[in-house]
Amino acid sequence: MAENKEVKYNEPWILQRADPFVCKKDGWYYFTASIPSYDCIALRRSKTLNGLKDAEEVVVWKKHESGIMSKHIWAPELHYLFGKWYIYFAAGEAENIWNIRPYVLECQGDDPINDEWVERGKMQRADDDIFSFEAFSLDATIFENKGKYYYVWAEKVSVGPQISNLYIAEMESGYKLKTVQVLLTTPDYDWERHGFWVNEGPAVIKHDGKLFLTYSASDTGVNYCMGMLTADENSDVLDPLSWKKERYPVLKTNEELEIYGPGHNSFTVDEDGNDVMVYHARKEAEIEGDPLYNPNRHAMLMKVRWDENGRPVFSYKD
């Protein structure tokens, strides 16, 4: 398709949009991401993937002035589950800006751009779970397997400089978990421990009977990179032993191409059904000020290749 050929891979696609998320439904592509001001959630849509770049951005929800959901509106994702549209995001409080927790919005109609969104509050854990969402929690994603939906998120644990791990649970509804949390991965390796000990930003892609869960590691500067876990789709995905973790990152900074700190990705397909990864990265090695508040993380696109073993290959080379 002519539009598809205009797509430029592995270079800034949508400027200053970190934590980019794209989903496709009923012939429409939808895009959302963290806004540099961290104060609202916006959606855009297009009939083509590349058309998202210039599509109108519509604010569908704004932060509160105080209390919960009033600071650090981060990493929204748009999902259609249980017959409704939902937006999953993280937010802090004006009175305690690092009191980050996961929240849910539910659309009251079939048009996520124009129909009303209502707040469902903080994501609810399972009735017998006393741990989840008690500490800094963010970056929730959702995937479907064998007719069930699973919620994967990052949450910090321990004392002092806390460690960000990834957890998984089955979902009961669009805003409540059915099962208690299970630890999927903790930052074990040196490449996951630059600046902070971090596993966050999960995303899942299915291929040839396998589930591939990518995630981001280390602080949000040039050391930010992507790791990966793999499970068989017929395995018990709530069993940590079903998942095999890669020893080394599957994507990292490439100084030659001036792509720094790639991470926090999502997956979609182009108009021809080819797998595409959406991720953010920087174009400068030296970051002015706090990396968290520097707006120059740009959404980019990458073709996902598959090797002879059916594993994804994430390469900056087209």
N, C-alpha and C positions, 0 to 999 in steps of 0.2 A: 504494500500500500504506500502511496506517495508520502502520506503523513509520517508513516513509520520510518522512512528513510531520512527524515529530517532530524530524528533523535540523535543527539550527540551524547556519547557515553563517556563516563569517567571525567567529566568536567562539570563545572557549576551549571545546574539545570534550573532550580528555583533558589534564588539567592536568599541567604539569611533565614533558612528554614531548617532547624536542627530536628532530629528525631523524626524523620519523615515517614509517613504511613500512607500507602496507597491500597485501595481495595477496588475490585471491579464487580458490579452487579447489574444485571439486566441491560448490558450494553453500555453502561456508564462507568467511567473511572472517577473515583473520589480521592481527594488528597487532603490530609491534615498534617500538622506538625507543631512543634513549639514555636511560638511567636517570640521574637527577641525581648519584648516588653513583659513577657510571662504574665499577661493579665486577661487573656481571653482564649476562646477556642474558635477557630475559623475553618470552614470547609470550602473547597472548590471542586468543580466537576467538569468533565469533558467527555465527548464520545471517543476521543483518542488519548493515548498516554501522553504524547508530547503536547497535546492541547492544554494539559493542566498548567503548563508553564505560564500561559497568558490568560488563563481562565479567571473570571471574577472571584475574588475571595470574600466570602460572606461570613460575618461573625454570627455564630449561633448561640453563644453563651459568653457572659462576662463574669469576672471574678466578683466575689462579695467585697464589701468595704471593710469588714472585720470578721473575726471568728474563722471557722473552717472555710476552706476554699477561697481565701482572700489574698494569697501570695503564692508565687512560684507555680504558676499553672504550667505543668510540664507534660510532654510526650503523649498527647491524645492519640487514641486509636479508634477508628470507626468500624464496627462489626454488626452484621445482621445475624441475630441469634434468636431462637425461640419465637420466631415470627415477628420480631421487632428490630429496629435499629437501636444500637447502643453506642455511646462514646465512653471510653475508659480513659481516665487521666489521673494525674497526681497533683496534689496541691498542699501548700502550707497554710499557716495562719499569720495574719499581720502581727499578732502579739507574740508569736513564736514561729519565725519564718522557716525553721528547719523541722517543724513538726509535720513532715510530709507524709500524707496518707493517700491511698487509692480511692477514687470516687467514680460514680457512675451517673450518666445522663441517659434518659430513655426518650426516644422520639414517639410522639403521639400519633404519627401518621406514617405514610410510606415514602414521603419526600423529605430526606434529612436536611436538605438545604432550606426549605420553606416552611416545613411543619414545626409545631411547637415541641420544644425539648423540656422535660421536667427532671428535676434532681431526684435521684434515688438515694443520695447520701453516700456514706462510706460503703465500700464493698463489704458485704457481710461474710464472715467466716462460718464454717460448719458449727453446728450446735455444740459439738464436743471438742472443738478446737479453742484452746485458751491462749494460743501464742500469736497467731497471724494478725498482722496489721497493728501490733502494739508498739512497733518502732518504725523508724524511717522506712517507708515502703513506696515503691514506684515502679514505673515501666511495665505495667501489666500488658500481656498479649494473650490472645485466645486462639486455640486451634481445635479442629474437629478431627476425631478418629473413631471409626467404627460406630458412628451415630451418637457419640458423646462429645461434649465440649469440655475442654481443659483450660484452666487459667494458670498462667505462668507469670511470676513477678519477682522483683528483687526486693529484699528486705535486709536491713542491717541488724547485726547481732553483736553481742559481747560488750565490754566496757571500754572506756577510753576511745581512741580512734577506731570506730566500729568497722566491721567487715561486712561487705555487701554480698549476699548469697542469692542464688536463684531457687525458688520453690515452685511446686506444682500441686494443683488440686483439681478434682472434677467439679463441674458446676452443676448446681441444682436449678438455678434460674439465671436470668441476665444480671442479677445483682446479689446472688448468694452462692456460696460454695457448698458442695455436698459432702466432701471428704476433708479430713484434716490435712494440713500441709505436709509435704514430703520434700526433703532437701535434694535438689538435683546436682548442684555444683557450687563449690566454694573456691575462692582464688588460691589455688595450690602452687602455681608456677610463677617464676620471676616476672614474666611478661604480663601477669595479671595484677602485679603489685607495685607498679610505678606510681608514686605519689600517694595513692590510696589502694587498699586491697579491695578490688571491685570485680564483681560479675553483675551485669545489668543488661537492659535493652534486648530481651529475648525476641526471637522471631522464628517461625517454623515453616519449612517447605517440605512437601511430600513428593517422593519420586520412586517409582519402581518398587513399591512395597516398603520403603524406608521413610522414617521421619528424621529430618535434619534440623536441629535447633541451634541456631547461631545466637551469639550473645556478645556483648562488648565488655572490655576489661581495661583496668587501670584508670588513671585520671583522664580528664577530657581534653588534654593537650595533644602533643605530637605522639605520645606513647599509647594513646587510645587505639585499640585494635579489636579484632574479632576472633573469638574462639568458636568451637562447635561441638555439639553432642549428637550422637546417632543412636536411633532405636529402630527395631523392626516394628512395623505397624501392627503385627499380630501379638506383640509382647504386651505385658502389663506396664503401661507407661507410667503408672504410679509407683512402680518398683524402681528404685535408683539403679539397681543392677541391670535394668533393661537398657540403660544409656551408657554409651562409651564416649569418653571425653578425649578430644585430640590433645596430643602432647604440646603442640606448637600452634600459634595463631594461624588462622586460615586467610587473614587479610590484615595488612599493617601499612604503616607509612611507606611511601615511595618518594624519596627525595628527588630522584631524577625527573619524575613526572610532577613534582610539587603537589602531591596529594598527601596531606598530613592528618593523622588521627582519624582514619575512617572507622565508622561504627554506627551503632543504633539504627539498624536496618529493618526493612520489611521486604516482603516479596509480592510480586504481581506477575502478570503475563502481558506481552505486547498484543497487538491486534491479531497477530498470526498464531497466538498461543504459546510463544516462546517464553521461557522463564526469564524474569528480570528482577534484579535486586535494586532496591531503592535504599540509599544510605546517605549519611552526611560526612563531610570532610572539610578540612581547611585548605586554603591555598598558600598560607604563609607559615613558616616554621616558628617565627618569633611572634608571640601573642601579646598584644598590649593589654595590660591589666589582668584581672582575674579571668581565666578561661571561661568560667561559667557565665560571665556577663559580657564577654566579647561576642558580638552578634555574627561573626563571620564563619559560621558553620553552614555550609551550603548543601542543599539536597542534590544528589547526583544519581545517575542510573548506571547499572552494570549488567551486561549479558551474563546469565548463568550458564556455564557449559557443564556437561556431564561426561565423566571419564568412562572407560570401558567397564569399570566396576559399579557404575551407577551412582558415583559420588559427585557432589557438586564441585566445580572448579571456579574459584573466584579470582579472576585475572583482570588487570587493568588493560591488557592487550586485547583489542577486538579480534 
